[in-house]
Amino acid sequence: MKFSNKENIKKSLKGILEIISEKEVRVINELELKDSLIDKLIFEATFNPDKEVVNLCRQLIKNIAVKQGIVLDSVYGFYKKKAKDNRKVTIPAINVRGMAYNTGRAIFEAARKDKVSALILEIAKSEIEYSSQRPAEYETSILAAAIKEGFRGPLFLQGDHFQINANNYKEDSVKEREKIKELIYEAIEAGFYQIDLDMSTLVDWSETDYDAQQKTNYKETALLTAYARDLERELGLDKLGMVINLGGEIGEIGKGIKGRNSTVEDLRAFMTGYLKELAVLSKEKGYQLEGITKIAVQSGTQHGGIRDKKGDVIKKIKVSFNTLAELGHICREEYGLAGVVQHGASTLDPCCFVLFTGQPSPKGFEVSEELLTNKNAKLLSENPVAEVHLATAYQDTIFDHPLFPKELADKIKKWVLENYPPKEGEDKEKAYISNRKNAWGQFKFEFWSLPSEIQDGLRKTLVKQFSEDVFKNLGVQNFDF
């Protein structure tokens, strides 16, 4: 394939887009912009080997977005208010791992149809690596998708699980912390005004005292909170009234001590220590450091879903809504947070999503008292889950779609099993399904280059999922901030 140079890119704008300055454009023909030009710009921005072309296309996409009323923003103000807001709403945070432009289009098509503005698009630290999408690339893929689908208004990008590696931290804590700082800087510079600081890997379950267990977690979360607040000033965001929305995490998702769920004691130990650390850092810096607005907890789920020996998702409910209710209540009442965050939810039965918002179970959908007591159902109705993170189910939709080319599917499977072979006693199919996420970056060009009729078919299925499973059940349809 022959890629364009800068001059050809500029020629392709004729009659469609006029460059006024480095930071401003004028849209001449919006129909042509959406019909073809934006497709060309995002493809070149993603795959052109010439960095000057990439930078030009990225800047054009960002300028077009501004002109079209698409504004990268922070949910901080809303989350501060959400601490006292009992409306039955949980904000979806969707991880777009691969085919970012086409998947993003599906999200925005569904969002426009359902009048949804309260949603977050995110990518985790691990996903950045295995999907080969740095924050600046992800930003323009999402912006281009929003432009294509005619989305308007605030757009919220989030760095998910910006997580410290526990083993690396033990060897050199300063070096490992610096790596996270570099990623935070890179993300914020690219318009990610939501960052989830995940230091839950540092919780020391060998300790018996709750404070001792959470100590390294809350200390590092406070240090990185201070760093983010310094960046707001360094990058001039404070002058724009921007406050980066930050989250913390008290229990590593799918892990923890013997897999137990997060507890009230965990939460209080973390928040007590975190707030004390933040007060000390505020005094040292001479200004008040705004803290986190939400906390991710372990409630019984795991990333990638809970699967059987063959790799099929077990949809029977495993999530403890009692945990979400009790901890959500304390988050809001004692600490003024928006609430708790649920991870690893996309592979659950979508019917249970309404429970996150505090609504009753749908008819015919039973939840045992072990998972949700009557007392906690009332508590959850008053303290809905603040945010739910969703990823794997939509990845599965793409890989398992009947339209997905068999030849490419076989090629991907071969590569995955060669590079991520089954562990001893593990079924080959489960090994493949568990590790196929790593193919996003390796086959990125092939994914993006699928024939338009296949991409249209994939997108159609995704639109239905986002609309019916996510937006409807989480209460964000027609929701006004």
VOLODO-397437 format. One record per residue (C-alpha): residue in three letters; x, y, z. Coordinates in Angstrom, 2 decimals, padded with zeros to 5 digits. Each point is the difference from the previous one (the first is absolute). Layout:
- type:xx:yy:zz
- ALA:X:Y:Z
...
// end
This chain:
- type:xx:yy:zz
- MET:000.00:000.00:000.00
- LYS:001.25:003.45:-000.92
- PHE:-000.31:002.56:002.80
- SER:-000.47:003.73:-000.57
- ASN:002.55:002.72:000.60
- LYS:-000.78:003.35:001.61
- GLU:-000.69:001.73:-003.30
- ASN:-002.44:-002.67:-001.13
- ILE:-001.78:000.21:003.32
- LYS:-000.41:003.74:-000.42
- LYS:-001.22:-000.46:-003.60
- SER:-002.64:-002.46:001.21
- LEU:-001.48:002.76:002.17
- LYS:-000.97:002.17:-002.97
- GLY:-003.65:000.91:000.00
- ILE:-000.55:-001.83:003.31
- LEU:002.23:001.58:002.63
- GLU:001.98:003.23:000.16
- ILE:003.00:000.41:002.30
- ILE:-000.28:003.43:001.65
- SER:002.96:-000.45:002.35
- GLU:001.85:-002.75:001.82
- LYS:-002.84:-000.23:002.55
- GLU:-003.02:000.96:-002.11
- VAL:-001.84:-001.35:-003.04
- ARG:-003.18:000.85:-001.87
- VAL:-002.32:-002.77:-001.10
- ILE:-001.18:000.73:-003.56
- ASN:-001.81:-003.25:-000.80
- GLU:-001.09:-001.95:003.06
- LEU:-001.57:-002.76:-002.09
- GLU:003.27:-000.73:-001.79
- LEU:001.90:000.31:003.27
- LYS:-002.07:-002.77:001.58
- ASP:-000.39:-002.07:-003.15
- SER:003.66:-000.42:-000.90
- LEU:002.53:002.54:001.27
- ILE:-000.13:-000.98:003.67
- ASP:000.53:-003.67:-000.98
- LYS:003.12:000.97:-001.91
- LEU:001.37:002.27:002.72
- ILE:-000.33:-002.56:002.80
- PHE:001.48:-002.83:-002.07
- GLU:003.01:002.13:-000.90
- ALA:000.29:001.22:003.59
- THR:000.15:-003.60:001.18
- PHE:002.13:-001.75:-002.59
- ASN:002.02:002.49:-002.05
- PRO:003.74:-000.59:000.66
- ASP:000.72:003.71:-000.47
- LYS:-000.28:001.67:003.42
- GLU:-000.58:003.41:-001.57
- VAL:-003.06:-001.36:-001.81
- VAL:-001.20:-001.69:003.20
- ASN:000.34:003.24:001.97
- LEU:-001.75:002.03:-002.70
- CYS:-002.95:-002.41:-000.15
- ARG:-000.29:-000.17:003.78
- GLN:-000.01:003.77:000.29
- LEU:-002.60:000.32:-002.76
- ILE:-002.25:-002.53:001.75
- LYS:000.32:001.86:003.31
- ASN:-000.75:003.33:-001.70
- ILE:-003.03:-001.45:-001.77
- ALA:-001.27:-001.42:003.29
- VAL:000.16:003.43:001.64
- LYS:-001.79:001.54:-002.97
- GLN:-002.71:-002.66:000.24
- GLY:-000.59:000.68:003.69
- ILE:001.77:-003.10:001.31
- VAL:001.85:001.00:003.15
- LEU:002.34:-002.21:002.04
- ASP:-001.08:000.50:003.58
- SER:000.12:-001.22:003.61
- VAL:-002.88:-001.57:001.98
- TYR:001.47:001.37:003.24
- GLY:-002.74:002.58:000.61
- PHE:-002.75:-002.50:-000.73
- TYR:001.57:-002.68:002.21
- LYS:000.27:002.43:002.90
- LYS:-003.74:000.64:-000.35
- LYS:-000.72:-003.69:-000.50
- ALA:000.93:-000.61:003.64
- LYS:-003.42:001.46:000.88
- ASP:-001.83:-001.07:-003.16
- ASN:-002.26:-003.04:000.47
- ARG:-001.19:-000.26:-003.59
- LYS:000.09:-003.59:-001.26
- VAL:002.98:000.51:-002.29
- THR:003.38:-001.72:-000.32
- ILE:002.52:001.48:-002.43
- PRO:001.34:-002.51:-002.58
- ALA:003.75:000.07:-000.62
- ILE:000.67:-001.96:-003.19
- ASN:003.46:-001.35:-000.76
- VAL:000.65:000.21:-003.73
- ARG:002.82:-002.48:-000.53
- GLY:000.11:-000.47:-003.74
- MET:-001.52:001.27:-003.24
- ALA:-000.26:003.21:001.99
- TYR:-001.51:002.09:-002.79
- ASN:-002.69:-002.51:-000.99
- THR:-000.80:-000.95:003.60
- GLY:-000.08:003.67:000.95
- ARG:-002.43:000.63:-002.85
- ALA:-002.31:-002.69:001.40
- ILE:000.10:001.63:003.45
- PHE:-000.79:003.45:-001.35
- GLU:-002.70:-001.26:-002.37
- ALA:-001.75:-001.62:002.95
- ALA:000.63:003.07:002.18
- ARG:-001.56:002.35:-002.55
- LYS:-003.00:-002.27:-000.48
- ASP:-000.57:-000.31:003.75
- LYS:000.95:003.59:000.87
- VAL:002.86:-001.11:002.23
- SER:002.62:002.50:001.10
- ALA:001.03:-001.63:003.28
- LEU:002.54:-002.54:-001.14
- ILE:003.76:-000.45:000.23
- LEU:002.35:-001.48:-002.60
- GLU:003.09:-001.51:001.54
- ILE:003.11:-002.07:-000.51
- ALA:002.02:-001.76:002.69
- LYS:003.76:000.05:000.38
- SER:000.19:-003.67:-001.05
- GLU:-002.30:000.63:-002.99
- ILE:002.18:002.85:-001.20
- GLU:002.81:-002.52:-000.31
- TYR:-001.69:-003.01:-001.56
- SER:-002.26:002.00:-002.31
- SER:002.88:002.25:-001.16
- GLN:-001.94:003.19:000.69
- ARG:001.77:002.81:001.76
- PRO:-002.29:002.64:001.58
- ALA:000.41:002.54:-002.83
- GLU:-001.01:-002.62:-002.58
- TYR:-002.95:-001.14:002.09
- GLU:-001.12:003.60:000.44
- THR:-000.18:000.66:-003.74
- SER:-001.67:-003.35:-000.75
- ILE:-002.78:000.84:002.45
- LEU:-000.30:003.60:-001.16
- ALA:-000.17:-001.13:-003.63
- ALA:-002.75:-002.49:000.87
- ALA:-001.96:002.75:001.76
- ILE:000.37:002.27:-003.04
- LYS:-001.10:-002.77:-002.37
- GLU:-003.16:-000.71:002.01
- GLY:-000.92:003.63:000.65
- PHE:000.48:-000.18:003.76
- ARG:-000.01:003.36:001.78
- GLY:000.87:001.23:003.49
- PRO:002.47:-001.06:002.70
- LEU:002.03:-003.15:-000.61
- PHE:001.69:-001.77:002.89
- LEU:003.22:-001.98:-000.52
- GLN:001.39:-002.07:002.86
- GLY:003.26:-001.71:000.82
- ASP:-001.14:-003.25:001.59
- HIS:002.08:-002.07:002.44
- PHE:003.10:002.19:-000.08
- GLN:001.56:-002.65:002.12
- ILE:003.33:-000.50:001.72
- ASN:001.70:-003.34:-000.55
- ALA:000.53:-001.46:003.49
- ASN:003.13:-001.97:-000.90
- ASN:001.64:002.97:-001.69
- TYR:-000.98:002.17:002.94
- LYS:001.78:-002.33:002.42
- GLU:003.19:000.25:-002.05
- ASP:-000.10:003.78:-000.53
- SER:-003.03:001.92:001.27
- VAL:001.21:003.37:-001.33
- LYS:000.57:-001.31:-003.52
- GLU:-003.39:-001.73:-000.09
- ARG:-001.77:003.10:001.29
- GLU:001.71:002.09:-002.68
- LYS:-001.33:-002.32:-002.70
- ILE:-003.55:000.64:001.19
- LYS:000.67:003.73:000.18
- GLU:001.20:-000.03:-003.61
- LEU:-003.16:-001.82:-001.08
- ILE:-002.22:002.40:001.95
- TYR:001.73:002.96:-001.67
- GLU:-000.34:-001.58:-003.45
- ALA:-003.69:-000.72:000.56
- ILE:-000.96:003.40:001.42
- GLU:001.88:001.74:-002.80
- ALA:-002.14:-002.03:-002.42
- GLY:-003.25:001.15:001.59
- PHE:-000.58:-002.83:002.47
- TYR:-001.56:002.03:002.79
- GLN:-000.96:-003.12:001.99
- ILE:002.74:-002.17:001.53
- ASP:-000.52:-003.10:002.13
- LEU:002.95:-000.39:002.35
- ASP:000.18:-003.72:000.68
- MET:002.50:-000.75:002.75
- SER:-002.02:-002.99:001.22
- THR:002.87:-002.28:-001.04
- LEU:001.90:001.41:002.97
- VAL:-002.51:-001.07:002.63
- ASP:001.87:-002.26:002.41
- TRP:-002.31:-002.86:000.92
- SER:002.68:-001.58:002.19
- GLU:-000.76:002.68:002.59
- THR:-002.88:-000.49:002.42
- ASP:-000.59:003.68:000.75
- TYR:-002.21:001.76:-002.56
- ASP:002.06:003.19:-000.02
- ALA:003.20:-001.96:-000.50
- GLN:-001.60:-001.88:-002.88
- GLN:-001.04:003.18:-001.82
- LYS:002.91:002.26:001.02
- THR:002.14:-000.19:-003.14
- ASN:-003.13:000.18:-002.13
- TYR:-001.29:003.23:001.56
- LYS:003.45:001.61:000.21
- GLU:000.73:-000.56:-003.70
- THR:-003.52:001.05:-001.00
- ALA:000.47:003.26:001.92
- LEU:003.40:000.65:-001.60
- LEU:-001.44:-000.52:-003.48
- THR:-003.03:002.13:000.85
- ALA:002.42:002.82:000.84
- TYR:001.85:-000.59:-003.25
- ALA:-003.22:000.26:-002.02
- ARG:-000.92:003.24:001.76
- ASP:003.45:001.42:-000.75
- LEU:-000.51:-000.91:-003.66
- GLU:-003.25:001.94:-000.09
- ARG:002.01:003.10:000.84
- GLU:002.96:-000.86:-002.20
- LEU:-002.21:-000.58:-003.05
- GLY:-002.22:003.02:000.72
- LEU:-003.12:-002.08:000.55
- ASP:-000.74:001.74:003.27
- LYS:-000.44:003.28:-001.88
- LEU:-002.69:-001.73:-002.06
- GLY:-001.78:-001.15:003.15
- MET:000.98:-003.59:-000.68
- VAL:000.35:-002.46:002.86
- ILE:001.17:-003.47:-001.03
- ASN:-002.40:-002.62:001.33
- LEU:001.94:-002.62:001.97
- GLY:-000.95:-003.39:001.38
- GLY:001.66:-002.42:002.39
- GLU:-000.26:-003.76:000.55
- ILE:000.06:-002.03:003.21
- GLY:-000.16:-003.59:-001.27
- GLU:001.73:-001.36:-003.09
- ILE:-002.81:-001.15:-002.28
- GLY:-000.32:-003.78:-000.09
- LYS:002.70:-000.42:002.62
- GLY:000.59:001.09:003.58
- ILE:000.46:-002.29:002.99
- LYS:-001.47:-003.39:-000.92
- GLY:-002.25:001.82:-002.45
- ARG:-002.03:001.71:002.75
- ASN:-002.06:003.06:-000.79
- SER:000.83:003.49:001.22
- THR:-001.28:000.89:003.46
- VAL:-001.09:003.04:001.94
- GLU:003.24:-000.28:001.99
- ASP:002.07:000.06:-003.21
- LEU:-001.81:003.11:-001.18
- ARG:000.32:001.93:003.26
- ALA:003.67:-000.94:000.42
- PHE:000.79:001.22:-003.53
- MET:-001.99:003.23:000.19
- THR:001.20:000.95:003.49
- GLY:003.62:-000.47:-001.01
- TYR:-000.45:001.60:-003.42
- LEU:-001.62:003.15:001.38
- LYS:002.73:000.40:002.62
- GLU:002.71:-000.36:-002.63
- LEU:-001.77:002.46:-002.27
- ALA:-000.26:002.57:002.81
- VAL:003.77:-000.25:000.61
- LEU:000.76:000.37:-003.72
- SER:-002.38:002.96:-000.28
- LYS:001.81:001.76:002.82
- GLU:003.38:-000.67:-001.61
- LYS:-001.16:001.37:-003.36
- GLY:-001.84:002.97:001.40
- TYR:-003.30:-000.71:-001.68
- GLN:-002.96:-002.33:000.53
- LEU:000.31:-003.23:-001.95
- GLU:-003.37:-001.25:-001.23
- GLY:-000.35:-003.73:000.64
- ILE:-001.52:-002.98:-001.73
- THR:-003.76:-000.09:-000.69
- LYS:-000.55:-003.78:-000.25
- ILE:001.41:-003.33:001.13
- ALA:000.20:-003.30:-001.87
- VAL:-000.75:-003.02:002.18
- GLN:000.23:-003.75:-000.38
- SER:-003.51:-001.45:-000.04
- GLY:000.52:-003.48:-001.41
- THR:000.53:000.63:-003.70
- GLN:003.20:-000.21:-002.01
- HIS:001.32:001.53:-003.19
- GLY:-000.83:-002.10:-003.04
- GLY:-002.93:-001.62:001.77
- ILE:-000.27:-003.18:002.03
- ARG:000.30:-002.88:-002.46
- ASP:-000.37:-003.76:000.01
- LYS:002.67:-002.51:-001.05
- LYS:-000.82:000.54:-003.68
- GLY:000.24:003.77:000.24
- ASP:-003.74:000.70:-000.14
- VAL:-001.24:002.82:002.23
- ILE:-001.92:-001.08:003.09
- LYS:-002.80:002.55:000.06
- LYS:-001.44:-001.10:003.33
- ILE:000.34:002.96:002.35
- LYS:003.18:000.11:002.06
- VAL:-000.01:003.66:000.96
- SER:-000.74:000.96:003.61
- PHE:-002.49:002.85:-000.12
- ASN:000.15:-000.01:003.79
- THR:003.63:001.13:-000.25
- LEU:-000.91:002.72:-002.50
- ALA:-002.88:001.22:002.16
- GLU:001.88:000.10:003.31
- LEU:003.18:001.56:-001.36
- GLY:-001.88:002.36:-002.29
- HIS:-001.95:001.33:002.96
- ILE:003.17:000.68:002.01
- CYS:001.76:001.56:-003.01
- ARG:-002.77:002.51:-000.42
- GLU:-001.09:000.65:003.58
- GLU:003.37:000.05:001.77
- TYR:002.37:001.21:-002.71
- GLY:-002.11:001.96:-002.50
- LEU:000.99:-002.20:-002.93
- ALA:-002.18:-000.73:-003.02
- GLY:000.04:-003.65:001.04
- VAL:001.60:-003.31:-000.83
- VAL:001.19:-001.24:-003.38
- GLN:-000.82:-003.46:-001.37
- HIS:002.54:-001.70:-002.28
- GLY:-000.21:-003.19:-002.06
- ALA:-003.72:000.33:-000.69
- SER:-000.48:-000.25:-003.76
- THR:-000.16:-003.81:-000.02
- LEU:-002.74:-000.10:002.64
- ASP:-003.62:-000.43:-001.03
- PRO:-001.02:003.53:-001.11
- CYS:-003.19:-000.37:002.03
- CYS:002.05:000.49:003.16
- PHE:001.23:003.41:-001.18
- VAL:-003.19:001.61:001.29
- LEU:001.00:-001.10:003.50
- PHE:003.11:002.19:-000.17
- THR:-002.30:003.00:-000.30
- GLY:-001.98:-001.04:003.06
- GLN:-003.08:-001.09:-001.90
- PRO:-001.85:-003.23:000.86
- SER:000.87:-003.26:-001.75
- PRO:-001.77:-000.42:-003.35
- LYS:-002.94:-002.38:-000.03
- GLY:001.18:-003.61:-000.14
- PHE:003.54:000.94:001.01
- GLU:000.71:-001.33:003.47
- VAL:002.81:001.14:002.30
- SER:000.66:-001.95:003.18
- GLU:000.24:001.62:003.45
- GLU:003.61:-001.13:000.06
- LEU:000.63:002.56:-002.73
- LEU:-002.60:002.64:000.89
- THR:-002.05:000.17:003.18
- ASN:-003.21:002.03:000.22
- LYS:001.74:002.43:002.34
- ASN:002.87:000.53:-002.46
- ALA:-002.37:000.26:-002.96
- LYS:-001.42:003.12:001.68
- LEU:003.53:001.26:000.75
- LEU:001.02:-000.53:-003.64
- SER:-003.12:001.81:-001.22
- GLU:001.17:003.03:001.99
- ASN:003.67:-000.40:-000.96
- PRO:000.25:-001.23:-003.60
- VAL:003.33:-001.22:-001.34
- ALA:001.81:003.06:-001.37
- GLU:001.63:-001.62:-003.01
- VAL:000.24:-003.39:-001.68
- HIS:002.87:-001.09:-002.27
- LEU:-000.80:-002.05:-003.08
- ALA:002.35:-001.65:-002.50
- THR:000.23:-003.71:-000.76
- ALA:-003.55:-000.66:-001.21
- TYR:000.43:002.44:-002.89
- GLN:003.39:-001.46:-000.87
- ASP:-001.69:-003.41:-000.11
- THR:-002.70:001.40:-002.30
- ILE:002.64:000.91:-002.56
- PHE:002.08:-003.18:000.19
- ASP:-003.02:-002.34:000.00
- HIS:-002.15:001.87:-002.51
- PRO:-001.29:-002.17:-002.88
- LEU:001.25:002.62:-002.47
- PHE:003.57:-000.07:001.34
- PRO:002.21:-001.47:-002.75
- LYS:000.93:-003.62:000.76
- GLU:003.43:000.33:-001.60
- LEU:000.94:002.91:002.27
- ALA:-001.57:-001.73:003.02
- ASP:002.12:-003.11:-000.62
- LYS:003.12:002.12:-000.44
- ILE:-000.67:001.80:003.29
- LYS:-000.67:-003.23:001.86
- LYS:003.22:-001.56:-001.25
- TRP:002.01:003.05:001.08
- VAL:-001.66:000.19:003.42
- LEU:000.60:-003.69:000.81
- GLU:003.61:000.18:-001.18
- ASN:000.74:003.05:002.14
- TYR:-002.31:-000.80:002.94
- PRO:-000.13:-003.81:000.13
- PRO:-002.32:-001.84:002.41
- LYS:001.25:-000.46:003.53
- GLU:000.37:-003.52:001.32
- GLY:-003.43:-001.65:000.01
- GLU:-001.69:003.01:-001.65
- ASP:-002.35:-000.53:-002.92
- LYS:001.36:001.44:-003.24
- GLU:-003.22:001.85:-000.78
- LYS:-000.05:001.66:003.41
- ALA:003.65:001.04:-000.41
- TYR:-000.87:001.58:-003.33
- ILE:-003.07:001.85:001.28
- SER:001.84:001.23:003.10
- ASN:002.91:001.37:-002.03
- ARG:-001.49:001.16:-003.29
- LYS:-000.16:003.58:001.31
- ASN:003.76:000.07:-000.68
- ALA:-000.70:-000.25:-003.74
- TRP:-001.46:003.50:-000.24
- GLY:003.36:001.67:-000.49
- GLN:001.62:-002.78:-002.02
- PHE:-002.85:000.02:-002.56
- LYS:-001.05:003.63:000.30
- PHE:000.41:000.77:-003.70
- GLU:-001.98:-003.10:-001.00
- PHE:-002.83:000.91:002.37
- TRP:-000.21:003.56:-001.28
- SER:000.21:-001.18:-003.62
- LEU:-002.96:-002.38:000.11
- PRO:-002.46:000.59:-002.89
- SER:-002.59:002.69:000.73
- GLU:-002.90:-002.45:-000.12
- ILE:001.62:-002.06:002.78
- GLN:000.76:003.06:002.10
- ASP:-003.60:001.17:-000.50
- GLY:-001.30:-003.38:001.18
- LEU:002.23:000.00:003.08
- ARG:-001.03:003.54:000.83
- LYS:-003.70:-000.78:-000.36
- THR:000.26:-002.77:002.60
- LEU:002.03:002.21:002.35
- VAL:-002.50:002.85:-000.28
- LYS:-002.75:-002.31:001.19
- GLN:002.11:-001.20:002.96
- PHE:000.97:003.49:001.10
- SER:-003.57:001.25:-000.33
- GLU:-001.97:-002.87:001.51
- ASP:002.46:-001.62:002.40
- VAL:001.92:003.02:001.22
- PHE:-001.71:003.37:-000.43
- LYS:-003.53:-001.20:000.71
- ASN:000.87:-002.14:003.02
- LEU:002.35:002.54:001.57
- GLY:-002.59:002.79:-000.23
- VAL:001.99:002.43:-002.15
- GLN:-002.49:000.25:-002.86
- ASN:-001.36:003.57:-000.13
- PHE:001.95:000.74:003.18
- ASP:000.94:003.62:000.62
- PHE:003.14:000.80:002.01
// end
